[in-house]
């Protein structure tokens, strides 16, 4: 026991602790003149304070716990040479940098910032321009991508990358980022328990947000506007999609949201406005659609088949060209207590529920699915007549697809 104080002193001397970390200035006139030089000189948990200026560097490897803190947004210019920052250590923070000129390659996914097999990372307050891939997380967990601005200038999908990409990365928060002008704004593949909040993903070539084989993720209060298509959720389970806005995703193959092979999900309190298709659904089951607004879309919801045990309640369908499109005579999905702006029924008992069921599938939408050219007849009297006849005696559309309790006023 007499040696205990000595052992404690030796432990304090030879162990690395954030309590004894240093701040190392980096600038043209400093002892340390480049970011790479600063990383080499730093000890674990030190902070590199990068002063305002332009640093022409690429392939900066961060292989120890560090904080890179920019003062007045110093510029790191990769001069189109390749990847700019690669993180391969746990406990790394990147804060307040302006990174430009990532190299473009047809064989390597160069990124402005790549995080590889790391834990507990934080990337925040970073501005990225003239990029290939922006922030790329690869087999990295328990981190946060917060309050960054990613501005690409992508023209073609084949030679552009994604703004924020997660690959086999779990328990990550992506919050309050602005992403535009890239291929996919935010892309997840094999990434579970990810939270995507308060982001704005606009003017991207393909998708504002793209899921592939990712489960138990949540995305809330995001805006996806004027992308090739808004959001694609594919081959995933238990996704929560709450409070998002999908706007002005127009084009021959555009939609607010694409669901393909999705099961056990929640879609609630979202707004789908002025999209070619609000939600395009295929092979998706046991999904709850509740309290969503579908406003001025071409098709509010387009069901392509193999969709079972879904429920649609308390949604508002407002002034869409087609509310529901169905390509099958079979239906076991439930539509109940939704508001339909095209509903012309009455409410004699004044209980707020229409006394006559509403059939949301028009025969004309069935015809357009098979012969798209007939869309030019959309406003014709002839189409109104055949739609009316189909409502009276369904032949081509599911006879049990109806809202038996249509709301007389918008759901709040």
BAVEXPA-581419 format. One record per residue (C-alpha): residue number from 1; chain; y, z, x. Coordinates in Angstrom, 2 decimals, decimal comma. Layout:
N
   seq   mol         v         w         u
   NUM     A         Y         Z         X
...
//
This chain:
412
   seq   mol         v         w         u
     1     A      0,00      0,00      0,00
     2     A      2,32      0,57      2,95
     3     A      2,55     -3,17      3,57
     4     A      3,71     -3,99      0,03
     5     A      7,44     -4,37      0,83
     6     A      6,60     -6,70      3,72
     7     A      4,43     -8,87      1,48
     8     A      7,22     -9,11     -1,10
     9     A      9,74    -10,14      1,56
    10     A      7,41    -12,81      2,94
    11     A      6,78    -14,13     -0,59
    12     A     10,52    -14,43     -1,22
    13     A     11,09    -16,14      2,10
    14     A      8,36    -18,74      1,82
    15     A      8,19    -19,46     -1,89
    16     A     10,42    -22,04     -3,55
    17     A     12,53    -20,78     -6,42
    18     A     15,34    -22,30     -8,50
    19     A     17,30    -19,09     -7,78
    20     A     17,94    -20,18     -4,19
    21     A     18,63    -23,84     -4,98
    22     A     21,64    -25,57     -3,39
    23     A     24,13    -28,15     -4,62
    24     A     24,38    -31,09     -2,23
    25     A     27,39    -33,41     -2,60
    26     A     26,80    -37,15     -2,24
    27     A     29,73    -39,49     -1,61
    28     A     31,03    -42,13      0,78
    29     A     32,95    -39,49      2,76
    30     A     30,29    -36,78      2,56
    31     A     27,61    -35,90      5,08
    32     A     25,09    -37,35      2,61
    33     A     26,27    -40,86      1,73
    34     A     23,47    -42,26     -0,48
    35     A     21,27    -41,00     -3,28
    36     A     18,08    -41,78     -1,36
    37     A     19,39    -39,83      1,64
    38     A     20,22    -36,92     -0,66
    39     A     16,72    -36,86     -2,14
    40     A     15,22    -36,80      1,35
    41     A     17,48    -33,96      2,47
    42     A     17,12    -31,80     -0,65
    43     A     14,71    -28,95     -1,14
    44     A     12,87    -28,31     -4,39
    45     A     15,16    -27,50     -7,35
    46     A     18,33    -28,51     -5,52
    47     A     21,07    -30,44     -7,31
    48     A     22,52    -33,67     -5,94
    49     A     26,14    -33,84     -7,10
    50     A     26,84    -37,57     -6,95
    51     A     30,56    -38,21     -6,74
    52     A     32,32    -41,11     -8,42
    53     A     31,77    -44,39     -6,59
    54     A     29,31    -47,27     -6,35
    55     A     25,97    -46,80     -4,63
    56     A     24,05    -50,01     -3,99
    57     A     20,48    -48,74     -3,99
    58     A     17,09    -49,39     -5,56
    59     A     13,59    -47,93     -5,30
    60     A     14,96    -44,39     -5,25
    61     A     11,84    -42,19     -5,29
    62     A     12,22    -38,66     -6,64
    63     A      9,09    -36,81     -5,56
    64     A     10,27    -33,21     -5,88
    65     A     11,89    -31,06     -8,61
    66     A     15,58    -32,07     -8,52
    67     A     18,68    -32,54    -10,61
    68     A     20,75    -35,70    -10,10
    69     A     24,12    -34,94    -11,61
    70     A     26,82    -37,59    -11,75
    71     A     30,50    -36,72    -11,53
    72     A     32,68    -39,12    -13,58
    73     A     29,79    -41,57    -13,98
    74     A     29,06    -42,90    -10,49
    75     A     27,52    -46,37    -10,50
    76     A     24,08    -47,02     -9,04
    77     A     23,80    -50,78     -8,58
    78     A     20,30    -52,10     -8,02
    79     A     21,64    -55,58     -7,20
    80     A     18,75    -57,15     -9,17
    81     A     16,30    -56,10     -6,44
    82     A     13,76    -54,24     -8,60
    83     A     13,26    -50,76    -10,03
    84     A     16,13    -48,37     -9,43
    85     A     14,92    -44,77     -9,96
    86     A     11,25    -43,69    -10,04
    87     A     10,38    -40,08    -10,85
    88     A      6,95    -38,81     -9,80
    89     A      7,61    -35,05     -9,86
    90     A      7,76    -32,42    -12,59
    91     A     11,04    -30,70    -13,47
    92     A     13,47    -33,54    -12,78
    93     A     16,82    -34,00    -14,53
    94     A     18,96    -37,16    -14,47
    95     A     22,42    -36,56    -15,93
    96     A     25,64    -38,57    -16,05
    97     A     24,84    -41,75    -14,11
    98     A     25,86    -45,38    -14,75
    99     A     22,97    -47,63    -13,68
   100     A     23,22    -51,43    -13,57
   101     A     21,43    -54,57    -12,34
   102     A     17,72    -53,85    -12,68
   103     A     15,54    -56,58    -11,22
   104     A     13,76    -58,98    -13,60
   105     A     10,14    -59,92    -13,02
   106     A      7,42    -61,78    -14,90
   107     A      4,69    -59,62    -13,32
   108     A      6,25    -56,14    -12,96
   109     A      8,04    -54,08    -15,62
   110     A     11,00    -52,97    -13,51
   111     A     12,99    -50,16    -15,14
   112     A     16,34    -48,52    -14,54
   113     A     14,55    -45,15    -14,71
   114     A     10,76    -44,80    -14,67
   115     A      9,01    -41,44    -15,11
   116     A      5,38    -41,42    -13,92
   117     A      2,84    -38,65    -14,58
   118     A      5,56    -36,04    -14,80
   119     A      6,23    -32,98    -16,97
   120     A      9,38    -31,24    -18,15
   121     A     11,84    -34,05    -17,45
   122     A     15,32    -34,54    -18,91
   123     A     17,25    -37,82    -18,94
   124     A     20,65    -37,45    -20,56
   125     A     24,19    -38,85    -20,64
   126     A     23,07    -41,96    -18,78
   127     A     24,58    -45,43    -19,32
   128     A     22,36    -48,42    -18,55
   129     A     23,56    -52,03    -18,44
   130     A     22,21    -55,33    -17,09
   131     A     18,67    -54,10    -17,33
   132     A     15,11    -55,33    -17,72
   133     A     13,42    -52,17    -19,03
   134     A     15,72    -49,20    -19,54
   135     A     13,96    -45,82    -19,56
   136     A     10,19    -46,13    -19,10
   137     A      7,94    -43,09    -19,57
   138     A      4,42    -43,54    -18,22
   139     A      1,82    -40,81    -18,79
   140     A      4,61    -38,22    -18,84
   141     A      4,84    -35,31    -21,24
   142     A      7,08    -32,54    -22,55
   143     A     10,37    -34,23    -21,80
   144     A     13,60    -35,28    -23,47
   145     A     15,59    -38,51    -23,52
   146     A     18,96    -37,45    -24,89
   147     A     22,38    -39,00    -25,55
   148     A     22,02    -42,15    -23,46
   149     A     23,58    -45,56    -23,98
   150     A     21,42    -48,59    -23,23
   151     A     23,13    -51,98    -23,50
   152     A     21,08    -55,07    -22,72
   153     A     21,92    -58,75    -22,83
   154     A     18,48    -60,09    -23,79
   155     A     18,25    -63,68    -25,01
   156     A     14,50    -64,40    -25,03
   157     A     11,58    -62,05    -25,62
   158     A      9,49    -63,37    -22,73
   159     A     11,96    -62,33    -20,04
   160     A     13,38    -59,14    -21,54
   161     A     12,15    -55,56    -21,69
   162     A     12,46    -52,57    -24,01
   163     A     15,26    -50,03    -24,09
   164     A     13,19    -46,83    -24,21
   165     A      9,43    -47,17    -23,70
   166     A      6,74    -44,50    -23,97
   167     A      3,22    -45,27    -22,77
   168     A      0,58    -42,55    -23,02
   169     A      3,37    -39,97    -23,18
   170     A      3,17    -36,98    -25,53
   171     A      5,43    -34,21    -26,84
   172     A      8,63    -36,11    -26,02
   173     A     11,97    -35,95    -27,86
   174     A     14,11    -39,09    -28,06
   175     A     17,44    -38,01    -29,53
   176     A     20,96    -39,41    -30,03
   177     A     20,59    -42,57    -28,00
   178     A     22,33    -45,90    -28,58
   179     A     20,15    -48,93    -27,81
   180     A     21,11    -52,55    -28,30
   181     A     20,54    -56,02    -26,91
   182     A     16,97    -55,52    -25,64
   183     A     13,55    -56,70    -26,83
   184     A     12,43    -53,54    -28,69
   185     A     14,97    -50,75    -28,91
   186     A     12,36    -47,96    -28,72
   187     A      8,67    -48,66    -28,12
   188     A      5,72    -46,25    -28,33
   189     A      2,14    -47,02    -27,34
   190     A     -0,62    -44,39    -27,29
   191     A      2,07    -41,66    -27,54
   192     A      1,49    -38,69    -29,87
   193     A      3,66    -35,84    -31,14
   194     A      6,89    -37,67    -30,35
   195     A     10,13    -36,87    -32,18
   196     A     12,73    -39,61    -32,56
   197     A     15,99    -38,38    -34,10
   198     A     19,57    -39,56    -34,63
   199     A     19,29    -42,76    -32,61
   200     A     21,11    -46,02    -33,32
   201     A     19,06    -49,12    -32,50
   202     A     20,86    -52,38    -33,30
   203     A     21,01    -56,08    -32,42
   204     A     17,66    -56,12    -30,62
   205     A     15,57    -59,28    -30,36
   206     A     12,36    -58,00    -31,92
   207     A     12,19    -54,44    -33,35
   208     A     14,57    -51,52    -33,49
   209     A     11,54    -49,21    -33,18
   210     A      7,91    -50,18    -32,55
   211     A      4,82    -47,94    -32,81
   212     A      1,34    -48,92    -31,61
   213     A     -1,67    -46,56    -31,66
   214     A      0,53    -43,45    -31,79
   215     A     -0,20    -40,47    -34,07
   216     A      1,57    -37,40    -35,45
   217     A      5,05    -38,73    -34,63
   218     A      8,25    -38,05    -36,55
   219     A     11,38    -40,17    -36,76
   220     A     14,39    -38,99    -38,75
   221     A     18,06    -39,88    -39,32
   222     A     18,00    -43,04    -37,22
   223     A     19,82    -46,31    -37,94
   224     A     18,09    -49,68    -37,44
   225     A     20,52    -52,51    -38,11
   226     A     20,58    -56,25    -37,49
   227     A     17,42    -56,42    -35,40
   228     A     14,86    -59,22    -35,44
   229     A     13,09    -56,69    -37,67
   230     A     13,81    -53,02    -38,20
   231     A     10,71    -50,91    -37,48
   232     A      7,04    -51,80    -36,99
   233     A      4,50    -48,99    -37,38
   234     A      1,02    -50,26    -36,51
   235     A     -2,45    -48,73    -36,11
   236     A     -1,18    -45,15    -36,30
   237     A     -1,79    -42,00    -38,36
   238     A      0,26    -39,16    -39,82
   239     A      3,71    -40,57    -39,14
   240     A      6,71    -38,95    -40,86
   241     A      9,65    -41,28    -41,54
   242     A     12,52    -39,36    -43,11
   243     A     16,23    -40,00    -43,67
   244     A     16,50    -43,28    -41,76
   245     A     18,68    -46,29    -42,55
   246     A     17,31    -49,84    -42,34
   247     A     20,11    -52,38    -42,80
   248     A     20,73    -56,09    -42,51
   249     A     17,48    -57,02    -40,82
   250     A     17,57    -60,62    -42,04
   251     A     15,47    -63,67    -41,19
   252     A     12,41    -65,61    -42,26
   253     A     10,08    -62,96    -40,76
   254     A     12,41    -59,96    -40,95
   255     A     11,92    -56,65    -42,71
   256     A     13,32    -53,15    -42,68
   257     A      9,88    -51,71    -41,97
   258     A      6,44    -53,18    -41,30
   259     A      3,39    -51,00    -41,96
   260     A      0,06    -52,31    -40,68
   261     A     -3,09    -50,17    -40,65
   262     A     -1,18    -46,94    -41,25
   263     A     -2,80    -43,93    -42,93
   264     A     -1,71    -40,52    -44,22
   265     A      2,03    -40,98    -43,71
   266     A      5,22    -39,78    -45,39
   267     A      8,18    -42,08    -46,09
   268     A     11,01    -40,22    -47,78
   269     A     14,80    -40,15    -48,17
   270     A     15,30    -43,46    -46,38
   271     A     17,73    -46,27    -47,24
   272     A     16,61    -49,90    -47,12
   273     A     19,64    -52,12    -47,68
   274     A     20,15    -55,87    -47,34
   275     A     16,87    -56,67    -45,58
   276     A     14,81    -59,78    -46,23
   277     A     11,94    -57,38    -47,04
   278     A     12,52    -53,63    -47,36
   279     A      8,94    -52,58    -46,54
   280     A      6,15    -55,03    -45,69
   281     A      2,77    -53,30    -46,16
   282     A     -0,72    -54,32    -45,11
   283     A     -3,87    -52,24    -44,82
   284     A     -2,08    -48,90    -45,25
   285     A     -3,47    -46,02    -47,29
   286     A     -2,63    -42,53    -48,56
   287     A      1,10    -42,88    -47,98
   288     A      3,72    -41,01    -49,99
   289     A      6,91    -42,95    -50,74
   290     A      9,49    -40,60    -52,22
   291     A     13,27    -40,48    -52,74
   292     A     13,95    -43,77    -50,96
   293     A     16,74    -46,19    -51,90
   294     A     16,03    -49,94    -51,94
   295     A     19,33    -51,79    -52,31
   296     A     20,05    -55,53    -52,36
   297     A     16,93    -56,58    -50,49
   298     A     15,15    -59,88    -50,98
   299     A     11,89    -58,01    -51,62
   300     A     12,10    -54,21    -51,84
   301     A      8,37    -53,77    -51,20
   302     A      5,87    -56,50    -50,34
   303     A      2,21    -55,48    -50,52
   304     A     -0,11    -57,92    -48,74
   305     A     -3,41    -56,26    -49,56
   306     A     -5,92    -53,54    -48,66
   307     A     -3,47    -50,77    -49,60
   308     A     -5,02    -47,90    -51,55
   309     A     -4,19    -44,43    -52,87
   310     A     -0,46    -44,66    -52,21
   311     A      2,14    -42,98    -54,43
   312     A      5,68    -44,14    -55,19
   313     A      7,83    -41,51    -56,92
   314     A     11,56    -40,88    -57,42
   315     A     12,61    -44,01    -55,57
   316     A     15,63    -46,09    -56,56
   317     A     15,18    -49,87    -56,80
   318     A     18,68    -51,32    -57,04
   319     A     19,54    -55,01    -57,41
   320     A     16,72    -56,43    -55,31
   321     A     15,68    -60,03    -55,92
   322     A     12,10    -58,73    -56,25
   323     A     11,25    -55,04    -56,53
   324     A      7,50    -55,25    -55,88
   325     A      5,44    -58,18    -54,63
   326     A      1,65    -58,01    -54,94
   327     A     -0,96    -60,57    -53,95
   328     A     -3,97    -58,94    -55,60
   329     A     -5,24    -58,26    -59,11
   330     A     -6,53    -54,86    -57,97
   331     A     -4,36    -51,76    -57,85
   332     A     -5,05    -48,05    -57,46
   333     A     -1,58    -47,13    -56,21
   334     A      0,61    -44,93    -58,41
   335     A      4,18    -45,79    -59,44
   336     A      5,73    -42,96    -61,41
   337     A      9,26    -41,80    -62,26
   338     A     11,16    -44,36    -60,22
   339     A     14,51    -45,85    -61,18
   340     A     14,59    -49,63    -61,64
   341     A     17,95    -51,35    -62,08
   342     A     16,18    -54,23    -63,88
   343     A     14,63    -51,92    -66,47
   344     A     15,85    -52,77    -69,99
   345     A     13,90    -50,18    -71,97
   346     A     15,25    -47,37    -74,11
   347     A     15,09    -43,59    -74,27
   348     A     15,10    -42,53    -77,91
   349     A     14,14    -38,91    -77,24
   350     A     16,86    -38,57    -74,54
   351     A     14,57    -36,91    -72,00
   352     A     15,71    -39,17    -69,16
   353     A     12,40    -41,09    -69,13
   354     A     12,12    -44,60    -70,55
   355     A      9,94    -44,86    -73,64
   356     A      8,54    -48,23    -72,54
   357     A      6,61    -48,64    -69,25
   358     A      8,14    -50,92    -66,60
   359     A      6,17    -53,67    -64,88
   360     A      7,89    -54,25    -61,53
   361     A      5,82    -57,26    -60,38
   362     A      7,30    -60,57    -61,51
   363     A      5,04    -63,57    -61,91
   364     A      7,62    -65,53    -59,96
   365     A      7,07    -63,33    -56,88
   366     A      3,35    -64,15    -57,16
   367     A      4,22    -67,86    -57,23
   368     A      6,64    -67,60    -54,29
   369     A      3,96    -65,85    -52,19
   370     A      1,76    -68,92    -52,58
   371     A      4,44    -71,61    -52,59
   372     A      7,54    -70,39    -50,72
   373     A      9,51    -73,54    -51,56
   374     A      9,74    -72,42    -55,20
   375     A     12,28    -69,76    -54,17
   376     A     15,00    -72,33    -55,02
   377     A     14,14    -71,71    -58,71
   378     A     14,93    -67,98    -58,39
   379     A     17,82    -67,94    -60,89
   380     A     16,48    -70,55    -63,31
   381     A     15,92    -69,91    -67,01
   382     A     12,37    -71,27    -66,71
   383     A     11,43    -68,49    -64,28
   384     A     12,90    -65,84    -66,57
   385     A     10,70    -67,16    -69,37
   386     A      7,44    -67,11    -67,40
   387     A      8,25    -63,64    -66,01
   388     A      8,73    -62,39    -69,55
   389     A      5,42    -63,90    -70,66
   390     A      3,61    -62,26    -67,76
   391     A      5,06    -58,86    -68,66
   392     A      3,83    -59,22    -72,23
   393     A      0,33    -60,34    -71,22
   394     A     -0,45    -59,99    -67,50
   395     A     -2,76    -62,68    -66,16
   396     A     -1,94    -63,08    -62,46
   397     A     -0,50    -59,64    -61,66
   398     A     -2,34    -56,27    -61,85
   399     A     -2,33    -55,18    -65,50
   400     A     -2,30    -51,49    -64,49
   401     A      0,58    -51,81    -62,01
   402     A      3,37    -50,20    -63,97
   403     A      5,70    -47,24    -63,95
   404     A      4,76    -45,40    -67,13
   405     A      7,73    -43,02    -66,77
   406     A     10,69    -45,05    -65,50
   407     A     13,84    -43,04    -64,94
   408     A     16,92    -43,90    -67,01
   409     A     19,27    -42,68    -64,26
   410     A     19,12    -42,93    -60,48
   411     A     17,01    -40,31    -58,76
   412     A     19,20    -38,01    -56,71
//
